[in-house]
Amino acid sequence: MKTLLIGNWKQNIGPEEAGKFCQTYKELTKEKHIHKRIETAIAAPYITIPYTGELPSYIFRAGQNCSEFRLGAHTGEIDASWLKSVGCKYCIIGHSERRKLNNETDDMVFNKYRNLIACEIEPILCIGDVSKDGSPDERIQAILSQLRFYSQETSLWIAYEPVWAIGSGEVPTYEWINTVTDEIHRLLPNSRVLYGGSVNEKNAADIMANTHIRGLLIGGASLDAKKLYTLERNVEDKLYGRR
C-alpha cells in the first residue's frame, strides 16, 4: 500500500530557486534513497515545473491547479492537458486558498476533476472545515458536503485540510483525523485520504503512524530540501523501519 507525500510549493520557488533545491536534494539522496513504498510529488508553480527534472526519479510532478474549462478564451488559465504535457502525474484541486481567494465552488472544482481524469492525471481533492466551532456532526457534514458531486464508486485522493490548521502550527487530534477519514471512507469507499495542515518534519511520522490516512499534503516544510528529505526519512523509519 503506497504512502503519498505531496509538497505544495504554492507561490514560492521560481525556476532559478528550483535548480538550487534540486541540487541540494540530490546531494542528500546520493547514498540513501527513500523507500519504494513512499511516493513523493512536488506541486511547483506551473512555470517552475519543467525546472524540477533534476530531482530523483521517485519524485513525481504535480500541478497546483488547473482550469475548469477546456481550451479557449480563458485568460490566465492552465489547461489540464498542459499539465500532462510537462509530466504531471497529480494535480491539486479545491485548495482552501483558492476557494477563499478565487471564490471557487464545489461545482467548479468538480469540473476540474473531470478535466484531469480526461487527461489521465490523478486529482488531489482538498476539502476541510473552516473552524473548530460547531458540533462534531455539524463539522463532519460541512466537510462531506464538499463531496456531493462524486459518485460512491469514485476512486481518488482526498486531502483533508482543516483551514484553521493551515500555517497555524496546530494539528487536530489523531482521533479527529481518524473520525474524518472514516466518514470520508463511508461516503466514498474507494477514496484514499491525505492529511494537510501544519505538517512538518517533526510531526509527520507520528501523524502517519497514529491515523488511518494514506499520506500527507505538505506546505512550508516542502520548500526546504533538507526539511523535506528529513520528513520523508522520518516517515520511512516510522512506517517501514530503518534500512
Secondary structure, DSSP 8 states (H G I E B T S, - for coil): --EEEEEE--S---HHHHHHHHHHHHHHTSS----TTEEEEEE--GGGGGGGTTS-TTEEEEES---SS-SSS-TT---HHHHHHTTEEEEEES-HHHHHHS---HHHHHHHHHHHHHTT-EEEEEE--S-S-S-HHHHHHHHHGGGTTS-TT---EEEE--GGGTTTS----HHHHHHHHHHHHHH-TT-EEEEESS--TTTHHHHHHTSS-SEEEESGGGGSHHHHHHHHHHHHHHHH---
